[in-house]
């Protein structure tokens, strides 16, 4: 599954979980690929072990380090940076939103439209709630502006790549 990690400065990192091997109830092996411009730039194998209610990670299954407490599934701490995690989709407001177009990143159903045409909106403001993969996702605005056109309504089932709203 594709995972988008976005830090507080809106730097984006894309990873794909390509393989999972369950060795035992305490040991799982994950294979990840880091993607840039739809090309694999790094592959990595990570082992995760649960002992006494705590998690440990290793890249070689020999040396283990305790994993810092996480606020999963939405936030991850990595040494000196905090990432917001988005599983299987990327909020439109964080990509393509700068152009003022909000498009679906994955199939889903419109749960709520938070604004109406003509409303003044700010960067980061939630515009639409989209249910995808049984999770409600906030679609945020990528620019300050005015809602020009809304192409969807509550209850609409959408495929990936559908233009939902335009902001100018």
C-alpha positions as CSV (number, residue, x, y, z in Angstrom):
1,X,0.0,0.0,0.0
2,X,1.3,3.5,-0.8
3,X,1.9,5.7,2.2
4,X,2.5,9.4,2.1
5,X,4.6,11.0,4.9
6,X,4.3,14.8,5.1
7,X,6.3,16.9,7.6
8,X,5.3,20.2,9.1
9,X,7.0,22.0,6.2
10,X,4.9,20.1,3.6
11,X,8.0,18.0,2.5
12,X,6.6,14.8,1.1
13,X,8.0,11.3,1.1
14,X,6.3,8.4,-0.6
15,X,6.8,4.8,0.4
16,X,5.2,1.6,-0.9
17,X,4.9,-1.5,1.3
18,X,5.7,-4.2,-1.2
19,X,5.9,-7.3,1.0
20,X,5.1,-8.5,4.5
21,X,6.4,-11.7,6.0
22,X,5.0,-12.8,9.4
23,X,7.7,-15.0,10.9
24,X,5.9,-15.4,14.3
25,X,3.4,-13.6,16.4
26,X,6.3,-11.4,17.7
27,X,8.3,-10.9,14.5
28,X,7.2,-9.3,11.2
29,X,9.4,-8.5,8.2
30,X,8.4,-5.5,6.0
31,X,9.8,-4.6,2.6
32,X,9.5,-0.9,1.6
33,X,10.4,1.1,-1.5
34,X,10.8,4.8,-1.5
35,X,9.4,6.4,-4.6
36,X,10.2,9.7,-6.3
37,X,8.7,10.7,-9.7
38,X,7.1,7.2,-9.9
39,X,10.6,5.6,-9.8
40,X,12.0,3.5,-6.9
41,X,14.9,5.3,-5.4
42,X,15.5,3.1,-2.3
43,X,14.5,-0.3,-1.1
44,X,14.7,-1.4,2.5
45,X,13.8,-4.4,4.6
46,X,12.7,-3.7,8.2
47,X,12.1,-6.2,11.0
48,X,9.7,-5.3,13.8
49,X,9.6,-7.3,17.0
50,X,7.2,-6.9,19.9
51,X,8.6,-7.7,23.4
52,X,6.9,-7.0,26.7
53,X,4.4,-4.6,25.0
54,X,7.2,-2.5,23.4
55,X,8.3,-2.4,19.8
56,X,11.8,-2.8,18.5
57,X,13.1,-2.4,14.9
58,X,16.1,-3.7,13.0
59,X,17.4,-3.5,9.5
60,X,19.5,-6.6,9.8
61,X,17.6,-8.8,12.3
62,X,20.7,-8.7,14.6
63,X,20.9,-5.2,16.1
64,X,17.6,-3.9,17.6
65,X,16.5,-0.4,18.6
66,X,13.5,0.5,20.6
67,X,10.9,2.3,18.5
68,X,9.7,5.6,20.0
69,X,6.1,5.7,21.1
70,X,3.9,6.6,18.0
71,X,0.5,8.2,17.7
72,X,-0.4,5.8,14.9
73,X,-2.2,5.6,12.5
74,X,-2.0,9.4,11.9
75,X,1.4,10.6,13.2
76,X,4.9,9.1,13.3
77,X,8.0,10.4,15.1
78,X,11.3,9.8,13.4
79,X,14.3,11.0,15.5
80,X,13.9,14.8,15.0
81,X,10.9,15.1,12.7
82,X,7.2,14.4,13.0
83,X,5.3,13.1,10.0
84,X,1.6,13.1,9.3
85,X,0.7,9.7,7.6
86,X,-1.8,9.2,4.9
87,X,-2.4,5.6,3.9
88,X,-3.4,5.0,0.3
89,X,-4.2,8.6,-0.5
90,X,-2.7,12.0,-0.4
91,X,-4.8,15.0,0.7
92,X,-5.5,17.1,-2.4
93,X,-4.6,20.3,-0.4
94,X,-1.1,19.0,-0.2
95,X,-0.7,18.3,-3.9
96,X,-2.2,19.8,-6.9
97,X,-4.1,22.2,-4.6
98,X,-1.8,25.0,-5.4
99,X,-3.3,25.1,-8.9
100,X,-6.7,25.5,-7.2
101,X,-8.1,22.2,-8.3
102,X,-9.2,19.5,-5.8
103,X,-9.2,16.0,-7.4
104,X,-9.8,12.7,-5.8
105,X,-6.6,10.7,-5.1
106,X,-8.5,7.5,-4.7
107,X,-12.1,6.2,-5.2
108,X,-14.5,7.3,-2.4
109,X,-17.8,8.7,-1.4
110,X,-18.5,12.4,-0.5
111,X,-19.7,12.5,3.1
112,X,-19.9,16.3,3.5
113,X,-19.1,19.5,1.5
114,X,-18.0,22.0,4.0
115,X,-18.2,25.2,1.8
116,X,-20.4,26.6,-0.9
117,X,-19.6,28.4,-4.2
118,X,-18.4,32.0,-3.5
119,X,-17.0,31.3,-0.1
120,X,-13.6,32.7,0.8
121,X,-11.3,29.9,1.9
122,X,-7.8,29.7,3.4
123,X,-4.9,27.3,2.8
124,X,-5.3,24.3,5.0
125,X,-9.1,24.7,5.5
126,X,-11.1,21.5,5.2
127,X,-13.4,21.7,2.2
128,X,-14.7,18.2,1.7
129,X,-14.9,15.0,3.8
130,X,-14.4,12.0,1.6
131,X,-14.9,8.4,2.8
132,X,-12.3,6.1,1.3
133,X,-11.2,2.6,2.5
134,X,-13.8,2.9,5.4
135,X,-12.0,6.1,6.7
136,X,-13.2,9.7,6.6
137,X,-10.5,11.9,5.0
138,X,-10.4,15.7,5.2
139,X,-9.7,17.2,1.8
140,X,-7.9,20.5,2.5
141,X,-7.5,23.6,0.4
142,X,-4.0,24.2,-0.9
143,X,-4.4,28.0,-1.5
144,X,-6.1,31.0,-0.2
145,X,-8.9,32.0,-2.5
146,X,-12.6,31.9,-3.4
147,X,-14.6,28.7,-4.2
148,X,-15.3,29.0,-7.9
149,X,-17.1,25.8,-8.7
150,X,-18.2,22.7,-6.8
151,X,-18.6,19.6,-9.0
152,X,-19.8,17.2,-6.4
153,X,-22.5,16.8,-3.8
154,X,-22.9,14.7,-0.6
155,X,-23.5,11.0,-1.4
156,X,-21.6,11.1,-4.7
157,X,-19.4,8.0,-5.3
158,X,-16.3,9.0,-7.2
159,X,-13.5,7.3,-9.0
160,X,-9.8,8.4,-8.7
161,X,-8.9,11.6,-10.6
162,X,-12.4,13.3,-10.5
163,X,-12.4,17.1,-10.2
164,X,-14.3,17.9,-7.0
165,X,-13.9,21.6,-6.6
166,X,-12.1,24.6,-8.1
167,X,-10.7,27.5,-6.0
168,X,-9.3,30.7,-7.6
